[in-house]
């Protein structure tokens, strides 16, 4: 399997924006890493079509909101769970701006501690 043969699959999944980026990377890289052949994937975010930080922040905000709504959690409830003001949560969901500290607190409150730890 070559690097280029999986890109159409990854691009399709990523366009759906319902799967967190770490899951896309895991399933995309698993078949490659299972073989003895390793491929260098330069500038992986660019290959996914995410061209700038603002676009990536928008995707993070959208995914956080989806996960919150899937669990039936209001902004107020998430605020109480995380210690992040509900106005900051609303600002992130609408304007895609938040501090790293607040984002990690929100992700942890939604049960994504391990995924945050494994980002880098």
N, C-alpha and C positions, 0 to 999 in steps of 0.2 A: 504494500500500500504506500502510495507516495503522499507527500504533503498536499499536493494539489488535488488529489482525488477526494479528499475529505472536505475541502473548502465549500463546495456547493451545499453540503449537508449542514455544515456549521452556519453558513450564511442564512439558510432557511430557518434553522432553529432560532438563531439570534434575532431575526426579523420578527419572530413571534413575540419576543420580549416577555415571555412568561417563564423563562428558565433563567436562574441566576448564572452569571458568567462563570463562576467556579465550576458549576455542573457541566456547562458546555465544554470547558477546557478538559475536565476529567474524562468525559466520554469521547471527546475528540482525540485526546492523546493516548488513551488506554490501548487501542489496537496498535498504535505505532510503537509504544514502549514495550509491548508484549513480544515484539520481534527483536531480532538482533540488529536491526537497522534503526538508526536514530537520525532524525531530521532536524535541522535547525530552522526554527520558525521566527525569522526576524520581524520585529514590529508587529506582533500578534494583534494588538488592538486595531492597528490600521487595517489589517486583513479582515477584521470583523466589520469594518465600515464605521467604526467610531473614530471620528477625525479630530475631535478636540475635547478638552476637559468638560466644557459645558454640556456637550452631548452625553458624555459618560455620567455626569452628575444627574442629568435628566433621567437617564435609565435607572440609576440607583434610586432616585426619588420615586419613580414609577413602580419599581419592584418593591420598595418598602411599603408603599401605599397598598399594593396588591396583597402583600403578605398580611398586613394589618387587617384589611377588609375580609380576606379569606378566613381569618380567625374571629371575625365579628367584633373586633376591638375598636372602640371609638378613639379619637385623638386624646380626649380627656383621660380615658383609661390607660392608654399607652403612656401618657404624660406621668400619671401616678406610678406606673410600673417602672419607668425608666429614670424619672427625675428630670426629664427634659420638658421645658414648658410647652404646653399645647400650641402656643403661638409659634414656637420654633418648629414644631412638627408641621404645622400648616404652611409656614414659610418655606420649608424644605420641599413639601409636596407641590407647592405652587411655583416657587421661584428657583428651586433646585440649589439652594445655598444652605449649608449647615457646617458647624465645626466638626472636626474629626471626633472629638470627645463625645459630642452629642450623637453622632451617627453610630459610633460603637455602642453607646448606651442603649440606643433604640434597637440595634441589631441583637444585642445581648438579651434585651427584654423579650424579643420575639423568638428567642431560642437559637440564634445563629452564632454562638460563641466560638464553636469549633471552626466554622467557616471563616470567621474573622481571623482566628489564629493562623489558619493555613494560607492566608493570602500571599504572604511573602516568605 
